[in-house]
Amino acid sequence: MPTSDIHPVSALSSPDAALIAAAQADATIDRIAHVKLSSVVLPLAVPISDAKVLTGRQKPMTEVVFLIAEITTEQGYEGVGFSYSKRAGGPGQFAHAQEIAPVLIGEDPSDIGKIWTKLTWAGASVGRSGLATQAIAAIDVSLWDLKAKRAGLPLAKLLGSHRDSVRTYNTSGGFLHTPIDEVIENAGRSLEAGIGAIKLKVGQPDWRQDVARVTAVREALDPDVPLMVDANQQWDRATAMRMGRIFEEFGLVWIEEPLDAYDAEGHANLARALDTPIATGEMLASVAEHVRLIDAGASDVVQPDAPRIGGITQFQKLAAYAEAKQLELAPHFAMEIHLHLAAAYPIEPWVEHFDWLDPLFDEQLETRDGRMYVSDRPGLGFTLSEQARAWTVGTAEFGKRP
């Protein structure tokens, strides 16, 4: 065959070559065009008291303040996320979010990790925990909601879920301001609504009252109904050990926050000494703080709160660490977010049921047979209600709507 008749053949077909060329170009397919921040004050039906109130450290809680972030891209995709504060901090979260939000405009919404770091540096002088990361959390959750909606998937599926439902327990019916007869009625209604377990608040100045309340609920319910108790950090080490031993006979799923949230050594002592698992972590405000407790062996059940530690991006880092240590997971509050994150945790978790946030959204979560079910709606699966708009006390907008 004449040399002139030999034609080189590419190892790649034309479509493959086109894909490589596209990959070598800018991979950004969309950009953030508009950000709306809102401060929303949700009033509670009755003032809420746990042990922190009965010991005089806090006043009854009358409202929850939410920081809501709504993000829209040039292509018209939208995401909604929230953070929150109880008793104090809401205006501070809103103010800090306004300071850092301008750096979002023009960013690729899919680059969530990069954006989290950029937001952290935008407010670096106030640190990487507490109010600063809680302000970032609302934005971070919104970006994950947007990403899942773009994919047409529930967030749990985007993350890689291990299950389509999660064991659930109710907390909102067992606070200390509630008379014991009403607590028992609340527990019955929760179980009838498909919730699988009941958590009771303890930590009163008179420990006998704690024992009496737990005994009354245990005797009123089917013996197979799981029970947890939560002391909200109000025991000292000696009291926590004594109460832990008293409660051993009840076969509790866990004893929650028996000590100050940052007492790693004390929690570790309890975890070693008691058969009942120790749960803690809801008050911690960064992944680093959680890692310190985990490394100390301070808990059997980790209870991170995604809005408190910086959002879903940070929660995923912590979840990977906890799973490597073979710890159970029971995220605190915000079931609208945590259901998805718990569904994606390899070890069978729990998710906390609170009905307080129901008025903020048009959709509600389904509970049956002791479990909370992930919906087939994309993203988090929620849209803000007109009531949420009515409770809005401040807004700030950045960029331009597409």
FENWO-V984872 format. One record per residue. N is the residue number from 0. PHI is phi as a letter, one per 20 degrees, with the letter a starting at -180 (NA if undefined). D_LAST is the distance of its C-alpha to the last C-alpha in Angstrom with 2 decimals. Layout:
{{N:PHI:D_LAST} {N:PHI:D_LAST}}
This chain:
{{0:NA:60.66} {1:f:60.11} {2:g:57.75} {3:f:55.82} {4:e:55.01} {5:e:53.37} {6:d:49.57} {7:f:47.70} {8:d:45.66} {9:f:42.43} {10:f:42.38} {11:d:38.78} {12:f:37.70} {13:g:35.07} {14:f:32.34} {15:f:33.35} {16:f:33.25} {17:f:29.77} {18:f:28.63} {19:f:30.34} {20:f:28.80} {21:f:25.30} {22:f:26.30} {23:f:27.54} {24:e:24.25} {25:f:21.21} {26:e:20.68} {27:f:17.12} {28:d:15.00} {29:a:11.70} {30:c:10.60} {31:f:9.62} {32:d:6.63} {33:b:7.69} {34:c:11.21} {35:c:13.13} {36:d:16.91} {37:c:19.38} {38:d:23.16} {39:c:24.81} {40:d:28.58} {41:e:30.20} {42:f:33.77} {43:e:36.44} {44:f:38.91} {45:c:41.88} {46:f:42.42} {47:d:42.50} {48:c:45.38} {49:d:46.16} {50:f:48.92} {51:f:47.19} {52:f:47.70} {53:f:51.27} {54:e:52.23} {55:n:50.90} {56:e:48.16} {57:b:45.24} {58:e:44.75} {59:g:43.68} {60:e:39.95} {61:d:38.46} {62:b:34.70} {63:c:32.06} {64:d:29.12} {65:d:25.85} {66:d:23.06} {67:d:19.93} {68:d:16.87} {69:d:13.59} {70:d:11.26} {71:c:7.83} {72:e:7.26} {73:g:5.47} {74:e:7.38} {75:n:6.58} {76:f:9.85} {77:c:10.98} {78:c:14.18} {79:c:16.58} {80:b:19.61} {81:b:22.36} {82:c:25.37} {83:b:28.16} {84:b:31.29} {85:d:34.58} {86:m:36.76} {87:b:35.24} {88:o:32.34} {89:g:29.31} {90:f:28.64} {91:f:29.26} {92:f:26.72} {93:f:24.07} {94:f:25.16} {95:f:25.20} {96:g:21.77} {97:f:20.44} {98:f:22.46} {99:e:21.16} {100:f:17.48} {101:g:16.33} {102:f:17.60} {103:f:14.99} {104:f:12.13} {105:n:12.19} {106:f:14.53} {107:f:14.87} {108:f:14.64} {109:f:17.73} {110:e:19.85} {111:f:20.68} {112:f:24.16} {113:f:23.18} {114:f:20.59} {115:g:23.32} {116:f:25.68} {117:f:23.35} {118:f:22.81} {119:f:26.57} {120:f:27.39} {121:f:25.07} {122:c:27.40} {123:g:30.49} {124:f:32.93} {125:d:32.69} {126:n:33.46} {127:c:32.29} {128:b:33.33} {129:m:33.30} {130:g:30.75} {131:f:28.86} {132:f:28.22} {133:f:27.69} {134:f:24.71} {135:f:23.37} {136:g:24.17} {137:g:21.52} {138:f:18.81} {139:f:20.81} {140:f:21.21} {141:f:17.51} {142:f:17.02} {143:f:19.95} {144:f:18.71} {145:f:15.44} {146:f:17.68} {147:f:20.04} {148:f:17.55} {149:f:16.31} {150:f:20.07} {151:m:20.73} {152:c:23.43} {153:g:24.70} {154:g:24.53} {155:g:28.34} {156:f:28.33} {157:f:25.84} {158:f:28.17} {159:o:31.22} {160:f:32.89} {161:d:36.68} {162:a:36.83} {163:d:34.94} {164:b:36.50} {165:c:37.81} {166:g:40.87} {167:c:40.01} {168:c:41.94} {169:d:41.58} {170:d:41.85} {171:f:40.82} {172:e:44.12} {173:d:46.45} {174:f:45.98} {175:f:49.12} {176:f:48.69} {177:e:49.16} {178:g:52.80} {179:f:54.04} {180:f:54.65} {181:f:51.03} {182:g:49.93} {183:f:51.96} {184:f:50.49} {185:f:46.95} {186:f:47.88} {187:f:49.23} {188:f:46.12} {189:f:43.96} {190:f:46.20} {191:f:46.19} {192:e:42.37} {193:n:42.55} {194:f:42.20} {195:e:44.73} {196:b:45.97} {197:c:46.47} {198:d:46.12} {199:d:48.29} {200:e:48.09} {201:c:51.26} {202:o:52.39} {203:f:54.25} {204:g:56.97} {205:e:59.60} {206:f:59.16} {207:f:61.37} {208:f:58.75} {209:f:56.27} {210:f:58.87} {211:f:59.68} {212:f:56.08} {213:f:55.47} {214:f:58.86} {215:f:58.15} {216:f:54.86} {217:f:56.40} {218:f:59.30} {219:e:57.18} {220:d:54.92} {221:g:55.78} {222:f:57.06} {223:e:54.55} {224:f:51.51} {225:f:50.12} {226:c:50.13} {227:c:48.62} {228:c:49.30} {229:c:47.28} {230:e:49.10} {231:l:46.03} {232:m:47.80} {233:e:50.71} {234:e:53.75} {235:e:55.68} {236:f:56.89} {237:f:60.25} {238:f:58.87} {239:f:56.16} {240:f:58.84} {241:f:61.13} {242:f:58.46} {243:f:57.25} {244:f:60.81} {245:f:61.25} {246:f:58.09} {247:g:59.13} {248:f:61.06} {249:e:57.96} {250:m:56.39} {251:f:52.99} {252:f:49.95} {253:a:49.38} {254:d:50.05} {255:d:46.85} {256:l:46.63} {257:f:50.40} {258:c:50.21} {259:g:48.04} {260:g:44.82} {261:d:45.76} {262:e:49.37} {263:f:49.18} {264:f:52.96} {265:f:53.70} {266:f:51.30} {267:f:52.75} {268:f:56.26} {269:f:55.33} {270:f:53.67} {271:f:56.90} {272:e:59.28} {273:d:57.82} {274:f:57.43} {275:f:54.49} {276:f:51.23} {277:d:49.54} {278:c:45.81} {279:a:43.80} {280:p:40.62} {281:f:38.28} {282:e:38.69} {283:f:38.12} {284:d:35.07} {285:a:34.72} {286:f:35.61} {287:g:38.45} {288:f:40.05} {289:f:40.04} {290:f:41.55} {291:g:44.36} {292:f:45.34} {293:f:45.08} {294:f:47.26} {295:e:49.77} {296:m:50.09} {297:e:49.03} {298:b:47.51} {299:e:47.87} {300:c:44.55} {301:e:41.46} {302:c:39.11} {303:f:35.94} {304:c:33.09} {305:g:29.72} {306:f:28.08} {307:e:31.15} {308:d:31.39} {309:o:27.83} {310:o:26.05} {311:f:26.31} {312:g:26.57} {313:f:29.70} {314:g:31.02} {315:f:31.17} {316:f:33.24} {317:f:35.58} {318:f:35.91} {319:f:37.02} {320:f:39.61} {321:f:40.87} {322:f:41.21} {323:f:43.21} {324:e:45.54} {325:m:45.80} {326:e:44.67} {327:f:43.47} {328:c:40.03} {329:b:39.24} {330:g:35.95} {331:e:35.99} {332:l:34.09} {333:l:30.40} {334:f:31.37} {335:f:27.82} {336:e:27.11} {337:f:30.67} {338:g:31.49} {339:f:29.31} {340:f:30.76} {341:f:34.28} {342:f:33.96} {343:e:33.28} {344:e:36.33} {345:f:39.36} {346:e:42.01} {347:g:42.07} {348:d:40.26} {349:c:39.97} {350:c:36.99} {351:e:37.50} {352:e:36.95} {353:c:35.89} {354:e:34.94} {355:f:33.74} {356:e:30.02} {357:g:30.19} {358:f:28.97} {359:f:25.62} {360:c:24.48} {361:f:24.68} {362:d:26.30} {363:c:29.61} {364:e:31.33} {365:e:34.42} {366:c:37.76} {367:a:40.95} {368:l:44.07} {369:n:43.41} {370:c:40.03} {371:d:36.32} {372:d:34.33} {373:f:31.01} {374:f:29.00} {375:e:27.51} {376:f:24.03} {377:f:21.52} {378:m:20.76} {379:f:22.73} {380:n:22.79} {381:c:21.92} {382:c:19.61} {383:f:20.09} {384:e:22.53} {385:f:22.82} {386:f:25.72} {387:f:23.66} {388:f:21.50} {389:f:24.84} {390:e:26.26} {391:f:23.46} {392:d:25.16} {393:a:22.51} {394:c:18.80} {395:b:16.99} {396:c:13.33} {397:c:12.17} {398:m:9.36} {399:c:6.28} {400:f:3.84} {401:f:0.00}}
